[in-house]
Amino acid sequence: MSKRTAMSFAAVVLLAFAALVIAQERGRRPRAGASSFENTPLARSQAEKKVLAVLEEMGNDRSRRYLSVSQSDGRLMRQLTEAIGAKRVVEIGTSTGYSGLWFALALRSTGGKLTTHEIDPGRAKTAQENFKRAGVDDLITVVVGDAHEAVRKYTEPIDVVFLDADKEGYIDYLNKLLSLVRPGGLIFAHNMSRPTPDPRYIEAVTKNPQLDTSFLLMDGSGLGVTLKKR
Ligand SMILES: C[S@@+](CC[C@H](N)C(=O)[O-])C[C@H]1O[C@@H](n2cnc3c(N)ncnc32)[C@H](O)[C@@H]1O
């Protein structure tokens, strides 16, 4: 073996040894298990406790919810809605009010209001009952009817839009509402992972330089979070 070959061989052995030591060191570092991150929402007030109790009851009984968002989706939307100090939230697709209750938690803090649209009168009635039981009916207006028509009436700025009705209708709702979303406002869109979202909506929120979109919680139904830039 030449001197040069011997040196190359020694260098390779040294590198392999260093990689082994680093890998072992990483393995030794304590890691948080998935369970360390699990946490249930905690009530800070009696009012919040009342809402969380209704949410829990609905969460534990699928018959009380109709195609509602997951708890993770609801919490994330509450967190972001509260963080931007939203005063005016518009939801398309009320169902029985599960997501509406998450918005109500934020709006109780921000002093804002939710207008939510539902085409099915029976579901709208159940939602209203749930809002009343949770003590947040003063924050929420339920509009019964086809939201494609109803949203035409809006003229005031909106802080947060949540799309969760007919999936092929998202692009129409976006086209009708985007100009009203205030700079710094958010558009949430449910079902970005399943069922397969409308490619026209995805294109509209990812190819417009006025917007910045992330797709979150995609191991569940998926939530699109779109910022209308300032
Ligand atoms: C997926 S559910 C909404 C779930 C709700 N956001 C939640 O997480 O609790 C969709 C709802 O949109 C309603 N919907 C469908 N098309 C609509 C339309 N054109 N206008 C208003 N509501 C509509 C349906 O009746 C259904 O209750």
The ligand as an ORCA input file, in Angstrom:
! r2SCAN-3c Opt
* xyz 0 1
  C     -68.539     20.461      6.478
  S     -70.029     21.146      7.046
  C     -69.516     22.506      8.050
  C     -68.886     22.096      9.348
  C     -68.645     23.241     10.312
  N     -67.857     24.285      9.710
  C     -67.942     22.728     11.544
  O     -66.717     22.510     11.464
  O     -68.578     22.491     12.559
  C     -70.596     21.942      5.602
  C     -71.932     22.641      5.762
  O     -72.085     23.549      4.661
  C     -73.438     23.601      4.311
  N     -73.552     24.115      2.942
  C     -73.332     23.454      1.766
  N     -73.531     24.264      0.728
  C     -73.881     25.469      1.223
  C     -74.218     26.728      0.638
  N     -74.230     26.893     -0.682
  N     -74.530     27.751      1.461
  C     -74.509     27.603      2.807
  N     -74.197     26.439      3.423
  C     -73.887     25.382      2.638
  C     -73.904     22.158      4.476
  O     -75.302     22.098      4.634
  C     -73.122     21.696      5.703
  O     -73.873     21.795      6.890
*
